[in-house]
Amino acid sequence: MVATMLDQGKFANLSQLLHSGGHQDVASLLRASLERLVAHWPAQAAALLYINPHGDAVRLEHGFLDSESRTLIDQARTGFARRDDSAEPTIGSYSLDEGRELLELTLQNGQQGVGLVHLVVDSNSDRYGSYQSPFNPDEDLLILLVRAMGSEADKLSMLRRAERDLRELHLLYEIGQSLSGNLDLASLLNDIKTRAPRAVGAERCSIFVLSDDSKELLLDVAGDREYRMPADRGIVGWVVTHGVGQMVNDVEQDSRWYDAIARETEFSTHSLICVPMRVKDRVIGAMQLLNKRDGSVFTDQDMQLLTTLASQAGVAIENARLYRSLKQEHERLLSKEEEVRHAIARDLHDGPTQGMAAIAMNIEFIKRLMRAMPERVAPELDTLAELVSKTTHDIRTLLFELRPLGLETQGLLITLQQYVTRWRDPSGRGMQLRLEAPSYVPRLPHETEAATFIIIQEAVNNARKHANAAEIAIYLYEDDGHLIASVRDRGKGFNLAATEASTITRGSLGLLNMKERASLIGADFRIRSEPGQGTTVELRIPLN
């Protein structure tokens, strides 16, 4: 190789030959510049390698390169990286067959080597000149033009990266604002899927959310249709299972690719990046970007951006789900409150209200007897006294069931004894309530005893309404470090699985209320029932 030194004074005069204003990306700038360079020399063919400040490579060719030229070019490029280069720029020359030369120049930006340019030229052409002269004007212009290419490419690379960084920061800000203020899950997911592809120029964003049992991944839970897939299938299943993001630029070559949903949605996927969505150390799903719009491949920067979005989205989705659960719980409590109000009104109407009406009627009847038949007044007053006593008992029983004041001072056992003593079957069918308990059971915290009493009361009321049994029995005893409270009947029973499945649909929340109350006090709640075999409701409360 023969090297030539060059005076750099003419570099400024060549700035007009290159400018990045008309080019959207570095590749188009360098392609146009390479074509201009080939035409200016002239050269038979050319090749260019450019490494941008972020380590990404651009490789271009112009014209036909034979195998000999390609071999030399590949050897020169092997191991090339951006580097500081304070030496004066040179033109390297390799001899080719048929009177040709391969010229090698370093793309530079200031004192930094940023790439290589190779030109195949005719060594016999007058235009080519002599490489022994350090003042050859064509060499001078060639080196300056190549240096300008390196400088302009770096400027455009930094400009485009700055523009992209600004877009990404703006997107992250917008999504952050949206996520922080949006607690509607459907709207939130749709907002993320609309905004995320813009950041990296992707065609589509998919959000997969793990089902409550972690066995399935749900796609498009915010849309009109919901797609489901096993949580361990496909690239997204691998990401959720292993908690590690994946970038796949040819999905057909990846053995993990699962195309069932793609076929069903009629969307052609070529490349993707997929990252897990986390809440603390728990993976709740995954975000996935599909296909670059310009046909290029996804990059590590795309992966970093999606990872940041996924971390924001994971927390926001979890918050939205919690909000939705709280909203549903609030609605359920309002429904339960309305149910309780109706029950109280019904009990008042069927019991004390009718008793008071009967008392009023008897009083009017006794007033008339005092004028017409005074001798019958005394027996009627005795009847009236019994009615008043019964009505008073009904009112006190109702108040006791609503709030047994003795529970705090006397404990669960005494309160249940009083409850059974006061209880009567309002239907008039003669159903009996019985308590089986030892003379002593350990006291529990008031909140635990109150929840236990309410669960027993709910179970007794359910049995009274539905069991059609002659007797309901309450059992209270200790067993293996637990206090066992159960309500049993030998009535008609029911299909437990079918009843639980239709609980919300039917609007009957009794079983759900008992389960939730048991969970709040750390107790184990069980129901056993079969048609014709009666029902047992059991509560196991740990004594420790």
Summary of the structure (lengths in Angstrom):
residues: 544
radius of gyration: 42.6
end to end distance: 88.8
largest distance: 150.6
contacts: 1610
relative contact order: 0.06
helix: 50%
strand: 22%
